Amino acid sequence: MIKSSYLISLLSIFPLLAVAASEDRSLDDELAWLRAEAMYTTTASKMKESLDKTTATVTTITQQQISEMGARNLLDVLKLVPGFGITQTVYGVRQIEVRGVTTLFSEKVLFMLNGHPLDHYLISATGTFVYDDLPVGSIKRIEIVRGPGSALYGANAFLAVVNIITQNAKDLNGFHASAAGGSFGTQQYRASWGKQFDNSFEAAFHFNFMDTKGFRAPLYTDSSRSTLGKSQLNEGRYDFEWQLSYKDFKFEGRYIDKKQGTFFGITEVLSDNQAKQDYENYFLKLSHHWSFADNFSVDTQVFHDSAAENVKWDLSAVVMPNTYISTAAQNRRTGGEIQANYTFSDTQSFIAGFSYAKEKRGDLKDQLSLGSVISPTAHTSAEKKRSRWGVYVQDIWDPFKNLHLTLGLRYDDYSDFGGTLNPRVGLNWEFVKDYSLKFSYGTAYRAPSFGELTLKNNASLLGNSSLTPELVKTLEGGIIAHPVSGLTTQATYYYTDIKKVIAPTTVVVIGTTSPQQYENSGHIAAQGVEGEIRYDFTGNLKGSYLSANSVWQRGIQSGNQLADVPRYRTNLMANWAMDETWSSFAHVLVKSRTLRNISDTRPSVAGYTVVDLGILGKNVFNQKTQKVDVGFNVYNLFDKRYYAPSLQSIGFAGDFQMPGIAFFGHIDVHF
């Protein structure tokens, strides 16, 4: 861990900060620009669409909103999204629940960075192992599309797509630096620089560093001892992102090195800081935009993704004391894509594309440590290769001024399990001015991960090379309305039907005891209603708003409600712009109790209410060439003790205690 007293120095600056009078541009102009930034999406259809007209269910969160809420990382932002829930896992990373469905690795949510998929950790097809706590200082906006997205993006755009869009050279236009710190020994530092040159060359660079001891959650028992212990949530990470462009060429990528503890581990053992998880992740992408006419263009790209893991797990509970197993592997994906864009008229646009990629998991290394003796052991998964290609088309058409239609279709073919076809259709009808009805239907698939296909030499769970993709069908209907100026309301009903769910299943062999094996054996039906409302004030309160979203949800699997999912969840938010410099933000999260698995005899996890507060100062010294922003946040203001559900376990009867009151402050300088 990296230790320092930077937070004390940081907070000592606050009493010196003066209240500024005015920004470079008027407050009216800035607020109009910010509203425009929040009212469009490019992720829903791979082209720019108004949020009021798109047929998809989309939430956009801008850089300004991220600053106002005082988010520490990506999940601080996502927990405010309708239909999203964040909980703790035994591995130390967080898992993401979407519309009443949650899985350990969050592999049913496709994360993207500037439109590039981040699911190249092939053992589980997850992006959360390195992106769950992504720093937010360099983010320009986040677009979250709920519902199936395979008709455009292919694999794993199953329940939602989260596209993280970072600042480019134009957004930066100079040098930005920030320092932040807070509870649990947390430190964050960021440096960004961007410039547009006269010769059409543009460059943007982002560097982030984070280190934390993490919340030491008390665990009252584990599989090997009954005495009180604490979890491991320590973490250190740094990452570097670049965007270089010249005319219509662009070269971009991101490198991440992340090291963290194992929280509670795969065998539920308090490992006394000896177990660890190390991840090294990067991607490279070279793209070119070809413009042949005002209404016809082609986008091409080639890319290479890499994800390496080196993990050490404590096996003291299942073998003997001071026993560890270490596994390491390298995941690679290389491919390309070509997309043609044609505009028939102001009311109709068409895209068609083709993609190809090869995937490989290899360089396997497995070791068993018995005290000081380290020796190779049998691999816990197999090396694997596969290739895939996909072709897609999409038509967006406004046959009438008040009617917006989306039609899409994609076919993907894999070398190991064959092909899958996924359509998408939607309409948005403004039946009365400022009142629109939305309907959509789409399907998606999740490809079996390499772990689900090849896991072996495991006493409790084995892979299955015969797996086929999980399939989902989703039907949505909703209304969006602007009853009065400044007020936006939206309600969405969804029904999701998931078939061929990949899950561990007990293999019954007469006279023997066999480990579980992954099978396409499950079916999930989930439905719910998402409600959203926001009011933006005018006059002396310009920049202030009240906002709320709530979800009622119910999921059924094998005739029983899905475990570890609340029936309802509500977010209440308020931002008060005290003047052109200072604003304060409040967030209240209300979550209902969480039911257990039908075979789990423990009582339900109690519901809770948590309150967060923050204050933000923009350009506090009122300088034109050097701007200083400061912020301070208090999380879990009333120190509420609450819990995330743990997996059903014989050795551990409790749940995962979440952090109590926590503080976080930051200072940003813009040149």
MIMIPA-306101 format. One record per residue (C-alpha): x negated, y negated, z negated; residue number from 1. Coordinates in steps of 0.02 Angstrom, whole numbers, m for minus. Each point is the difference from the previous one (the first is absolute). Layout:
! MIMIPA-306101
{pt {X; Y; Z}; NUM}
...
! end
This chain:
! MIMIPA-306101
{pt {0; 0; 0}; 1}
{pt {m54; m178; 31}; 2}
{pt {14; m106; m156}; 3}
{pt {3; m190; m14}; 4}
{pt {91; m146; m78}; 5}
{pt {57; m77; 164}; 6}
{pt {181; m8; m59}; 7}
{pt {m46; m113; m147}; 8}
{pt {m91; m119; 117}; 9}
{pt {144; 7; 122}; 10}
{pt {134; m42; m127}; 11}
{pt {m103; m140; m75}; 12}
{pt {23; m97; 162}; 13}
{pt {188; m13; m20}; 14}
{pt {4; m145; m127}; 15}
{pt {m103; m105; 123}; 16}
{pt {122; 17; 145}; 17}
{pt {94; m155; 50}; 18}
{pt {172; m11; 78}; 19}
{pt {m15; m56; 181}; 20}
{pt {120; m115; 90}; 21}
{pt {15; 58; 179}; 22}
{pt {m64; 129; 125}; 23}
{pt {m74; m38; 173}; 24}
{pt {168; 24; 81}; 25}
{pt {167; m43; m74}; 26}
{pt {91; 124; m110}; 27}
{pt {143; 5; 125}; 28}
{pt {m115; 50; 143}; 29}
{pt {m89; 133; m104}; 30}
{pt {162; 77; m63}; 31}
{pt {71; 6; 177}; 32}
{pt {m158; 88; 59}; 33}
{pt {7; 125; m143}; 34}
{pt {183; 40; 34}; 35}
{pt {m41; 30; 183}; 36}
{pt {m140; 119; m51}; 37}
{pt {121; 101; m105}; 38}
{pt {138; 13; 130}; 39}
{pt {m78; 112; 133}; 40}
{pt {m73; 174; 20}; 41}
{pt {m116; 83; 126}; 42}
{pt {m9; 172; m83}; 43}
{pt {182; 50; 28}; 44}
{pt {m15; 7; 191}; 45}
{pt {m183; m41; 42}; 46}
{pt {60; m171; 60}; 47}
{pt {51; m159; m89}; 48}
{pt {180; 2; m61}; 49}
{pt {104; m109; m114}; 50}
{pt {45; 87; m164}; 51}
{pt {180; m53; 28}; 52}
{pt {4; 86; 171}; 53}
{pt {m103; 158; m24}; 54}
{pt {94; 164; m16}; 55}
{pt {m123; 68; m128}; 56}
{pt {3; m26; m189}; 57}
{pt {m152; m110; m29}; 58}
{pt {m77; m95; m144}; 59}
{pt {m140; m125; 35}; 60}
{pt {m109; m73; m137}; 61}
{pt {m110; m148; 42}; 62}
{pt {m167; m58; m68}; 63}
{pt {89; m141; m91}; 64}
{pt {119; 121; m86}; 65}
{pt {m144; 114; m50}; 66}
{pt {m89; m151; m77}; 67}
{pt {156; m55; m93}; 68}
{pt {30; 170; m79}; 69}
{pt {m182; 17; m54}; 70}
{pt {m20; 175; 70}; 71}
{pt {m160; 90; m49}; 72}
{pt {9; 132; 137}; 73}
{pt {112; 72; 135}; 74}
{pt {112; 99; m117}; 75}
{pt {39; m156; m102}; 76}
{pt {81; m63; 161}; 77}
{pt {87; 161; 53}; 78}
{pt {86; 24; m167}; 79}
{pt {108; m152; 41}; 80}
{pt {63; 74; 165}; 81}
{pt {180; 65; 4}; 82}
{pt {4; 190; m7}; 83}
{pt {m183; 16; m53}; 84}
{pt {m60; 68; m167}; 85}
{pt {m177; 24; m68}; 86}
{pt {m49; 135; m126}; 87}
{pt {m159; 79; m70}; 88}
{pt {m71; 168; 55}; 89}
{pt {m117; 124; m85}; 90}
{pt {m135; m49; 126}; 91}
{pt {m12; m181; m55}; 92}
{pt {73; m72; 161}; 93}
{pt {180; m57; 7}; 94}
{pt {140; 81; 98}; 95}
{pt {131; m95; 98}; 96}
{pt {184; 42; m7}; 97}
{pt {104; m57; 149}; 98}
{pt {189; 9; 1}; 99}
{pt {11; 132; m134}; 100}
{pt {m134; 116; 69}; 101}
{pt {m171; 15; m80}; 102}
{pt {m149; 116; 24}; 103}
{pt {m167; 16; m87}; 104}
{pt {m106; m66; 146}; 105}
{pt {125; m125; 75}; 106}
{pt {m33; 80; 169}; 107}
{pt {174; m44; 63}; 108}
{pt {m48; m185; 8}; 109}
{pt {m113; m58; 142}; 110}
{pt {m122; m136; m51}; 111}
{pt {m78; m107; 137}; 112}
{pt {m129; m139; 2}; 113}
{pt {31; m124; 140}; 114}
{pt {100; 134; 89}; 115}
{pt {m130; 138; m21}; 116}
{pt {60; 159; m93}; 117}
{pt {m94; 41; m160}; 118}
{pt {53; 183; m23}; 119}
{pt {m168; 74; 49}; 120}
{pt {m28; 82; m169}; 121}
{pt {50; 162; 87}; 122}
{pt {6; 116; m152}; 123}
{pt {162; m85; m56}; 124}
{pt {37; m131; 136}; 125}
{pt {8; m137; m132}; 126}
{pt {m55; m181; 3}; 127}
{pt {23; m32; m185}; 128}
{pt {m163; 81; m58}; 129}
{pt {m98; m153; 57}; 130}
{pt {133; m130; 43}; 131}
{pt {115; 9; m152}; 132}
{pt {m97; m137; m90}; 133}
{pt {m56; m100; 152}; 134}
{pt {m45; m180; m49}; 135}
{pt {124; m126; 70}; 136}
{pt {m106; m158; 17}; 137}
{pt {m33; 24; 187}; 138}
{pt {177; 54; 45}; 139}
{pt {101; m116; 113}; 140}
{pt {163; 96; m9}; 141}
{pt {70; 173; m34}; 142}
{pt {141; 74; 102}; 143}
{pt {98; 146; m72}; 144}
{pt {118; 94; 116}; 145}
{pt {113; 121; m94}; 146}
{pt {66; 148; 96}; 147}
{pt {m75; 117; 131}; 148}
{pt {m135; m72; 115}; 149}
{pt {m64; 150; 98}; 150}
{pt {85; m63; 160}; 151}
{pt {m138; m131; 6}; 152}
{pt {m141; 57; m115}; 153}
{pt {8; 190; 5}; 154}
{pt {m57; 105; m148}; 155}
{pt {41; m43; m181}; 156}
{pt {104; m156; 36}; 157}
{pt {131; 101; m92}; 158}
{pt {87; m104; m134}; 159}
{pt {m87; m167; 23}; 160}
{pt {m141; m94; 87}; 161}
{pt {m107; m125; m96}; 162}
{pt {m102; m113; 114}; 163}
{pt {m132; m107; m88}; 164}
{pt {m49; m149; 109}; 165}
{pt {m159; m89; m52}; 166}
{pt {m60; m177; 36}; 167}
{pt {m88; m31; 165}; 168}
{pt {m123; m136; 51}; 169}
{pt {137; m128; 31}; 170}
{pt {80; 34; m169}; 171}
{pt {m165; m18; m93}; 172}
{pt {m80; m146; 94}; 173}
{pt {m143; m9; m121}; 174}
{pt {m64; 83; m158}; 175}
{pt {109; 68; m141}; 176}
{pt {m61; 70; m166}; 177}
{pt {90; 61; m154}; 178}
{pt {m36; 72; m171}; 179}
{pt {127; 86; m112}; 180}
{pt {5; 98; m160}; 181}
{pt {110; 62; m138}; 182}
{pt {49; 139; m117}; 183}
{pt {m85; 172; m2}; 184}
{pt {m166; m77; 52}; 185}
{pt {66; m39; 174}; 186}
{pt {m106; m104; 119}; 187}
{pt {38; m47; 181}; 188}
{pt {m105; m103; 121}; 189}
{pt {34; m47; 180}; 190}
{pt {m90; m94; 138}; 191}
{pt {75; m35; 171}; 192}
{pt {m60; m100; 149}; 193}
{pt {77; m34; 169}; 194}
{pt {m30; m114; 148}; 195}
{pt {61; m28; 178}; 196}
{pt {m144; m53; 116}; 197}
{pt {13; m106; 157}; 198}
{pt {m49; 146; 113}; 199}
{pt {155; 102; m48}; 200}
{pt {m96; 104; m125}; 201}
{pt {85; 26; m169}; 202}
{pt {m66; 81; m159}; 203}
{pt {77; 42; m168}; 204}
{pt {m79; 94; m145}; 205}
{pt {72; 54; m168}; 206}
{pt {m96; 74; m148}; 207}
{pt {87; 61; m158}; 208}
{pt {m69; 72; m162}; 209}
{pt {98; 69; m147}; 210}
{pt {m47; 86; m161}; 211}
{pt {108; 50; m148}; 212}
{pt {m3; 113; m151}; 213}
{pt {184; 28; 27}; 214}
{pt {138; 28; m125}; 215}
{pt {m47; 143; m117}; 216}
{pt {169; 83; m14}; 217}
{pt {18; 103; m161}; 218}
{pt {34; 185; 35}; 219}
{pt {53; 97; m152}; 220}
{pt {m45; 172; 64}; 221}
{pt {m69; 88; 153}; 222}
{pt {m29; 177; 61}; 223}
{pt {m159; 26; m101}; 224}
{pt {22; m97; m162}; 225}
{pt {133; m70; m113}; 226}
{pt {m90; m153; m66}; 227}
{pt {35; m176; 60}; 228}
{pt {m94; m55; 154}; 229}
{pt {5; m134; 133}; 230}
{pt {10; 4; 188}; 231}
{pt {m129; m57; 127}; 232}
{pt {54; m145; 111}; 233}
{pt {m170; m81; 24}; 234}
{pt {m37; m57; 177}; 235}
{pt {m130; m91; 102}; 236}
{pt {20; m44; 184}; 237}
{pt {m65; m114; 135}; 238}
{pt {57; m23; 178}; 239}
{pt {m49; m98; 154}; 240}
{pt {112; m46; 146}; 241}
{pt {m45; m84; 164}; 242}
{pt {94; m68; 151}; 243}
{pt {m104; m54; 150}; 244}
{pt {80; m56; 162}; 245}
{pt {m55; m73; 165}; 246}
{pt {134; m51; 122}; 247}
{pt {111; 155; 15}; 248}
{pt {m119; 121; m86}; 249}
{pt {9; 36; m187}; 250}
{pt {m107; 108; m114}; 251}
{pt {61; 29; m177}; 252}
{pt {m16; 119; m145}; 253}
{pt {m7; 22; m188}; 254}
{pt {m118; 95; m115}; 255}
{pt {50; 51; m178}; 256}
{pt {m103; 83; m136}; 257}
{pt {104; 50; m151}; 258}
{pt {m46; 92; m159}; 259}
{pt {125; 39; m137}; 260}
{pt {41; 114; m144}; 261}
{pt {122; 145; 9}; 262}
{pt {130; m64; m125}; 263}
{pt {61; 171; m59}; 264}
{pt {m68; 114; 136}; 265}
{pt {67; 147; 100}; 266}
{pt {m5; 118; m149}; 267}
{pt {59; m128; m128}; 268}
{pt {m163; m15; m96}; 269}
{pt {m70; m153; m88}; 270}
{pt {m170; 3; 83}; 271}
{pt {m95; m128; m104}; 272}
{pt {m57; m104; 149}; 273}
{pt {m91; 145; 84}; 274}
{pt {127; 32; 136}; 275}
{pt {1; m122; 146}; 276}
{pt {71; m43; 169}; 277}
{pt {m109; m81; 134}; 278}
{pt {73; m57; 168}; 279}
{pt {m84; m79; 150}; 280}
{pt {119; m58; 136}; 281}
{pt {m17; m101; 159}; 282}
{pt {75; m29; 171}; 283}
{pt {m65; m82; 160}; 284}
{pt {113; m64; 139}; 285}
{pt {m40; m81; 167}; 286}
{pt {147; m73; 95}; 287}
{pt {33; m102; 157}; 288}
{pt {152; m97; 58}; 289}
{pt {25; m1; 189}; 290}
{pt {118; m133; 68}; 291}
{pt {52; 31; 180}; 292}
{pt {148; m120; 8}; 293}
{pt {102; m111; m113}; 294}
{pt {119; 145; m31}; 295}
{pt {m118; 150; 10}; 296}
{pt {m148; 48; m108}; 297}
{pt {m92; 156; m59}; 298}
{pt {m83; 31; m168}; 299}
{pt {m137; 132; m16}; 300}
{pt {m99; 60; m150}; 301}
{pt {m122; 133; m56}; 302}
{pt {m32; 40; m183}; 303}
{pt {m96; 108; m122}; 304}
{pt {57; 36; m178}; 305}
{pt {m101; 81; m139}; 306}
{pt {44; 50; m178}; 307}
{pt {m121; 91; m114}; 308}
{pt {39; 64; m174}; 309}
{pt {m108; 67; m140}; 310}
{pt {104; 52; m150}; 311}
{pt {m47; 84; m165}; 312}
{pt {141; 81; m99}; 313}
{pt {m4; 67; m178}; 314}
{pt {47; 185; m10}; 315}
{pt {m31; 22; m186}; 316}
{pt {181; 50; m31}; 317}
{pt {3; 141; 127}; 318}
{pt {m178; 69; m2}; 319}
{pt {m107; m47; m152}; 320}
{pt {m57; m160; m86}; 321}
{pt {m116; m117; 97}; 322}
{pt {50; 73; 168}; 323}
{pt {24; m106; 156}; 324}
{pt {33; 27; 184}; 325}
{pt {m63; m124; 129}; 326}
{pt {71; m12; 176}; 327}
{pt {m58; m109; 143}; 328}
{pt {56; m17; 181}; 329}
{pt {m1; m116; 149}; 330}
{pt {158; m47; 98}; 331}
{pt {m12; m76; 174}; 332}
{pt {124; m61; 130}; 333}
{pt {m48; m69; 171}; 334}
{pt {120; m56; 135}; 335}
{pt {76; m136; 105}; 336}
{pt {162; m79; 55}; 337}
{pt {67; m96; 149}; 338}
{pt {161; m102; m4}; 339}
{pt {85; m92; 142}; 340}
{pt {110; m150; m40}; 341}
{pt {128; m66; 125}; 342}
{pt {124; m141; m22}; 343}
{pt {149; 14; 117}; 344}
{pt {76; m165; m58}; 345}
{pt {21; m109; m153}; 346}
{pt {123; 130; m64}; 347}
{pt {m87; 166; 37}; 348}
{pt {m174; 70; m34}; 349}
{pt {m70; 174; 30}; 350}
{pt {m155; 91; m63}; 351}
{pt {m72; 170; 43}; 352}
{pt {m154; 82; m72}; 353}
{pt {m112; 153; m9}; 354}
{pt {m115; 52; m143}; 355}
{pt {m126; 139; m26}; 356}
{pt {m104; 51; m151}; 357}
{pt {m111; 140; m64}; 358}
{pt {m6; 40; m185}; 359}
{pt {m131; 99; m95}; 360}
{pt {m33; 46; m180}; 361}
{pt {m170; 76; m35}; 362}
{pt {m167; m15; m92}; 363}
{pt {81; 93; m144}; 364}
{pt {m96; 18; m162}; 365}
{pt {65; 90; m155}; 366}
{pt {m100; 23; m160}; 367}
{pt {36; 73; m171}; 368}
{pt {m85; m73; m154}; 369}
{pt {m16; 110; m155}; 370}
{pt {m89; m112; m124}; 371}
{pt {m164; m46; 82}; 372}
{pt {9; 141; 128}; 373}
{pt {66; m58; 171}; 374}
{pt {33; 126; 138}; 375}
{pt {93; 4; 166}; 376}
{pt {173; 75; m3}; 377}
{pt {130; 53; 127}; 378}
{pt {81; m142; 98}; 379}
{pt {170; m54; m63}; 380}
{pt {55; m49; 175}; 381}
{pt {m53; 45; 176}; 382}
{pt {m79; m105; 136}; 383}
{pt {130; m48; 128}; 384}
{pt {19; m92; 165}; 385}
{pt {152; m54; 98}; 386}
{pt {45; m118; 141}; 387}
{pt {160; m94; 32}; 388}
{pt {75; m113; 132}; 389}
{pt {157; m104; 7}; 390}
{pt {100; m101; 124}; 391}
{pt {131; m131; m45}; 392}
{pt {120; m126; 77}; 393}
{pt {104; m138; m77}; 394}
{pt {126; m123; 70}; 395}
{pt {60; m155; m93}; 396}
{pt {148; m84; 83}; 397}
{pt {123; m139; m40}; 398}
{pt {148; 35; 116}; 399}
{pt {90; m145; m83}; 400}
{pt {m61; m148; m100}; 401}
{pt {65; 76; m162}; 402}
{pt {m45; 183; 34}; 403}
{pt {m175; 73; m21}; 404}
{pt {m35; 182; 51}; 405}
{pt {m152; 111; m29}; 406}
{pt {m27; 167; 89}; 407}
{pt {m157; 104; m25}; 408}
{pt {m67; 176; 26}; 409}
{pt {m165; 85; m36}; 410}
{pt {m68; 174; 31}; 411}
{pt {m153; 66; m92}; 412}
{pt {m91; 163; 33}; 413}
{pt {m124; 84; m119}; 414}
{pt {m122; 139; 41}; 415}
{pt {47; 98; m157}; 416}
{pt {190; m11; m16}; 417}
{pt {68; m66; 165}; 418}
{pt {111; m147; 41}; 419}
{pt {129; m111; m82}; 420}
{pt {120; m128; 77}; 421}
{pt {61; m150; m99}; 422}
{pt {129; m128; 59}; 423}
{pt {51; m169; m70}; 424}
{pt {155; m104; 36}; 425}
{pt {64; m156; m85}; 426}
{pt {110; m152; 21}; 427}
{pt {17; m169; m84}; 428}
{pt {164; m91; 32}; 429}
{pt {29; m178; m59}; 430}
{pt {189; 15; m7}; 431}
{pt {19; m172; m80}; 432}
{pt {m130; m138; m5}; 433}
{pt {m126; 39; m139}; 434}
{pt {80; 172; m32}; 435}
{pt {m74; 155; 82}; 436}
{pt {36; 186; m7}; 437}
{pt {m144; 123; 22}; 438}
{pt {6; 184; 44}; 439}
{pt {m143; 118; 40}; 440}
{pt {m39; 184; 20}; 441}
{pt {m170; 79; 14}; 442}
{pt {m103; 155; m32}; 443}
{pt {m179; 25; m56}; 444}
{pt {m123; 138; m41}; 445}
{pt {m141; 32; m121}; 446}
{pt {m137; 112; 67}; 447}
{pt {m65; 135; m119}; 448}
{pt {m159; m61; m84}; 449}
{pt {m162; 97; 13}; 450}
{pt {14; 44; m184}; 451}
{pt {174; 74; 22}; 452}
{pt {m65; 100; 148}; 453}
{pt {m168; 63; m64}; 454}
{pt {m6; 0; m192}; 455}
{pt {m80; 164; m58}; 456}
{pt {m95; 86; m142}; 457}
{pt {120; m81; m122}; 458}
{pt {81; 102; m138}; 459}
{pt {158; m106; m2}; 460}
{pt {32; m67; 176}; 461}
{pt {m43; 50; 178}; 462}
{pt {18; m82; 170}; 463}
{pt {103; 66; 145}; 464}
{pt {m58; m14; 180}; 465}
{pt {177; 32; 64}; 466}
{pt {75; m161; m68}; 467}
{pt {101; m114; 114}; 468}
{pt {35; m187; m24}; 469}
{pt {122; m70; m124}; 470}
{pt {146; m83; 91}; 471}
{pt {111; m144; m56}; 472}
{pt {156; m81; 71}; 473}
{pt {56; m168; m69}; 474}
{pt {160; m98; 30}; 475}
{pt {10; m181; m59}; 476}
{pt {135; m132; m1}; 477}
{pt {m2; m173; m75}; 478}
{pt {44; m183; 3}; 479}
{pt {m109; m154; m12}; 480}
{pt {79; m169; m36}; 481}
{pt {m43; m184; m28}; 482}
{pt {160; m62; m84}; 483}
{pt {m72; m172; m40}; 484}
{pt {m161; m91; 39}; 485}
{pt {m147; 78; m93}; 486}
{pt {93; 159; m49}; 487}
{pt {m41; 169; 78}; 488}
{pt {89; 161; m49}; 489}
{pt {m18; 176; 67}; 490}
{pt {74; 170; m40}; 491}
{pt {m56; 164; 79}; 492}
{pt {70; 176; m16}; 493}
{pt {m111; 145; 52}; 494}
{pt {18; 187; 13}; 495}
{pt {m157; 105; 19}; 496}
{pt {m3; 185; 43}; 497}
{pt {m169; 87; m16}; 498}
{pt {m23; 178; 63}; 499}
{pt {m145; 122; 1}; 500}
{pt {m71; m81; m158}; 501}
{pt {m175; 66; m32}; 502}
{pt {m13; 56; m181}; 503}
{pt {m88; 133; m106}; 504}
{pt {105; 159; m2}; 505}
{pt {m24; 158; m102}; 506}
{pt {m44; 149; 110}; 507}
{pt {78; 156; m73}; 508}
{pt {m101; 160; 25}; 509}
{pt {60; 153; m96}; 510}
{pt {m123; 54; m134}; 511}
{pt {m116; m151; 17}; 512}
{pt {m13; m178; m60}; 513}
{pt {m34; m116; 145}; 514}
{pt {m40; m186; 5}; 515}
{pt {125; m120; 76}; 516}
{pt {m13; m42; 184}; 517}
{pt {53; m151; 101}; 518}
{pt {159; 36; 99}; 519}
{pt {129; m95; 103}; 520}
{pt {130; 43; m130}; 521}
{pt {89; m156; m60}; 522}
{pt {142; m117; 47}; 523}
{pt {32; m174; m72}; 524}
{pt {152; m111; 24}; 525}
{pt {m17; m178; m68}; 526}
{pt {113; m150; 10}; 527}
{pt {6; m171; m76}; 528}
{pt {44; m183; 10}; 529}
{pt {m129; m140; 1}; 530}
{pt {56; m176; m42}; 531}
{pt {m102; m160; 21}; 532}
{pt {34; m183; m34}; 533}
{pt {m108; m156; 4}; 534}
{pt {38; m185; m21}; 535}
{pt {m126; m135; 47}; 536}
{pt {27; m167; m85}; 537}
{pt {m7; m169; 85}; 538}
{pt {m24; m178; m59}; 539}
{pt {m112; m23; m152}; 540}
{pt {m11; 190; m19}; 541}
{pt {m68; 36; 174}; 542}
{pt {m115; 150; m7}; 543}
{pt {99; 78; m142}; 544}
{pt {106; 155; 24}; 545}
{pt {99; 135; m87}; 546}
{pt {m6; 177; 69}; 547}
{pt {63; 172; m47}; 548}
{pt {8; 173; 76}; 549}
{pt {76; 159; m66}; 550}
{pt {17; 179; 59}; 551}
{pt {122; 137; m48}; 552}
{pt {m62; 168; 60}; 553}
{pt {35; 185; m15}; 554}
{pt {m98; 144; 73}; 555}
{pt {51; 183; m1}; 556}
{pt {m114; 150; 23}; 557}
{pt {65; 179; m21}; 558}
{pt {161; m68; m75}; 559}
{pt {m90; m102; m135}; 560}
{pt {m47; m183; m12}; 561}
{pt {m180; m32; 48}; 562}
{pt {m117; m6; m148}; 563}
{pt {m108; m147; m53}; 564}
{pt {110; m129; 91}; 565}
{pt {110; m131; m86}; 566}
{pt {182; m23; 49}; 567}
{pt {m21; m189; 14}; 568}
{pt {m136; m132; m5}; 569}
{pt {14; m190; 3}; 570}
{pt {m126; m141; 28}; 571}
{pt {41; m177; m57}; 572}
{pt {m118; m140; 56}; 573}
{pt {m7; m188; m21}; 574}
{pt {m127; m126; 64}; 575}
{pt {3; m179; m67}; 576}
{pt {m97; m129; 100}; 577}
{pt {m35; m131; m133}; 578}
{pt {m82; m114; 128}; 579}
{pt {m106; 15; 156}; 580}
{pt {m141; 78; m102}; 581}
{pt {69; 105; m141}; 582}
{pt {126; 142; 3}; 583}
{pt {51; 139; m118}; 584}
{pt {64; 174; 39}; 585}
{pt {101; 124; m102}; 586}
{pt {40; 182; 40}; 587}
{pt {113; 120; m93}; 588}
{pt {2; 185; 46}; 589}
{pt {147; 103; m63}; 590}
{pt {m10; 188; 27}; 591}
{pt {126; 132; m53}; 592}
{pt {m47; 164; m83}; 593}
{pt {m86; 133; 104}; 594}
{pt {68; 177; 5}; 595}
{pt {m108; 157; m11}; 596}
{pt {m11; 152; 111}; 597}
{pt {142; 122; m37}; 598}
{pt {m124; 123; m77}; 599}
{pt {m84; m134; m108}; 600}
{pt {76; 1; m175}; 601}
{pt {m78; m164; m55}; 602}
{pt {120; m148; m22}; 603}
{pt {15; m128; 140}; 604}
{pt {m128; m139; 8}; 605}
{pt {79; m154; m78}; 606}
{pt {39; m152; 106}; 607}
{pt {m84; m166; m35}; 608}
{pt {m8; m187; 35}; 609}
{pt {m168; m85; 28}; 610}
{pt {m30; m189; 18}; 611}
{pt {m147; m83; 91}; 612}
{pt {m41; m187; 2}; 613}
{pt {m125; m103; 98}; 614}
{pt {m55; m177; 40}; 615}
{pt {m85; m58; 160}; 616}
{pt {m89; m163; 42}; 617}
{pt {m34; m40; 184}; 618}
{pt {m137; m125; 46}; 619}
{pt {m8; m59; m180}; 620}
{pt {m131; m134; 34}; 621}
{pt {91; m67; 154}; 622}
{pt {m151; 14; 114}; 623}
{pt {8; 10; 191}; 624}
{pt {m164; 89; 34}; 625}
{pt {m12; 108; m156}; 626}
{pt {159; 73; m73}; 627}
{pt {8; 89; m167}; 628}
{pt {146; 114; m48}; 629}
{pt {21; 77; m172}; 630}
{pt {122; 124; m74}; 631}
{pt {35; 92; m161}; 632}
{pt {121; 145; m28}; 633}
{pt {66; 100; m146}; 634}
{pt {62; 175; 41}; 635}
{pt {121; 91; m114}; 636}
{pt {26; m159; m100}; 637}
{pt {91; 84; m146}; 638}
{pt {m124; 146; m9}; 639}
{pt {135; 127; 41}; 640}
{pt {m52; 181; m24}; 641}
{pt {63; 100; 148}; 642}
{pt {m46; 159; 91}; 643}
{pt {m17; 76; 172}; 644}
{pt {57; 181; 17}; 645}
{pt {m136; 133; m5}; 646}
{pt {5; 161; 96}; 647}
{pt {86; 145; m86}; 648}
{pt {m137; 81; m105}; 649}
{pt {m16; 127; m139}; 650}
{pt {m154; m82; m72}; 651}
{pt {56; m181; 4}; 652}
{pt {172; m36; m69}; 653}
{pt {m6; m190; 10}; 654}
{pt {4; m128; 140}; 655}
{pt {m124; m128; 63}; 656}
{pt {2; m159; m103}; 657}
{pt {m14; m156; 107}; 658}
{pt {m99; m157; m43}; 659}
{pt {60; m120; m133}; 660}
{pt {m22; m188; 8}; 661}
{pt {m140; m49; 120}; 662}
{pt {m76; m164; 61}; 663}
{pt {m75; m50; 167}; 664}
{pt {m73; m165; 59}; 665}
{pt {m81; m56; 161}; 666}
{pt {m81; m149; 84}; 667}
{pt {m11; m21; 191}; 668}
{pt {m107; m126; 93}; 669}
{pt {29; m45; 184}; 670}
{pt {m127; m97; 102}; 671}
! end
